[in-house]
Amino acid sequence: MLFYILKRLAVAVPTLLVLIIASYLLMHAAPGGPFTQDRQIPQQVLDNLNAKYGLDKPLWHQIASYVWGIVAHFDFGPSFVYKDRTVNQIIAQGFPVTLTYGGISFVVAVVAGVFLGALAAIRQNTWLDYLAVGISIGAQVLPNFVMAPILVLVFTLWLGWLPGGGWEGGQWQYLILPVIALSTSFMASIARITRSSMLEVLTSNHIRTARAKGLPRHRIVLRHALKPALLPVISYLGPAFVTMITGSVIIDMYFSTGGIGKSFVDAALNRDYAVMMGVTILVGALTILFNLVVDILYAWIDPKIRY
């Protein structure tokens, strides 16, 4: 197992390096620049700004300095728009917000999705199966940009139970609607994957053997069926987890949570390439990390995958 983890790490590190370089080149190739906005500024001022941020250096020098700053000091550099703030500070302000509601959404989606999917498979072709499948389909066809205004309309405007936006330090009243809006579609996908995988496992030979031995149903499900049935679910959880904890732009913008998604949108509108680079690298690093975690979990559950 240790050799397998080292081998996967050996692939992950250069992948992240390629991501950083490719992102920098794409930002550099984008039309316009961080200081060429609506109003025209004198050439001398523009030259001074480029010199201040090192943009007058050759491209290879800029990339090398940027990569060294991240590797050696975990420093994403200064923001091009907010003169008194660095990219690290902007990420440090928004990321905990997104991590909070994204992490809760992930737990809700996994627990509810696995429960619904397993229940539907165990009670196949009963009213419980139809109910679970109906809930999953209903949740699947309601993406978060549709779910969010519906939740606000019902729970804020009609019933007046919950606030329709804001954060207020992450108080539970402000968490409920973003968590529901973000977790619903992921829960539906997990339930669908779990159900189909569970149905396949329940008809396999080792389950028939367990039944023939007279093992109780709950023991067959929990000890012999659920673990192999979760393999396809685990492969889905890696990118799903990253999507949730790095934030949904829709959730951040609609509920005004102040998460990392809003920082990315503001940076794109203001051509703050430094912040865009920082958020892009953060998302890429988390994607690589959690795909690595998923691969390790996969290898732990099914040792044949290591070879």
Buried (B, 14 or more C-beta within 10 A) or exposed (E): EEEBBEEBEEEBEEBBEEBBBEBBEEBEEEEEBBBEEEEEEEEEEBEBBBEEBEBEBEEEEBBEEBBEEBEEEEBBBBBBBBEEEBBBBBBEBBBEBBBBBBBBBBEBBBEBBBBBBBBBBBBBEEEBBEBBBEBBEEBBEBBBBBBBEEBBEEBBEEEEEBBBBEBEEEEEEBBBBBBBBBBBBBBBBBBBBBBBBBBBBBEBEEBEEBEEEEBEEEEBBEEBBBEBBBBBBBBBBBEBBBBBBBBBBBBBBBBBBBBBBBBBBBBBEBBBBBBBBBBBBBBBBBBBBBBBBBBBBBBEEEEEEBE
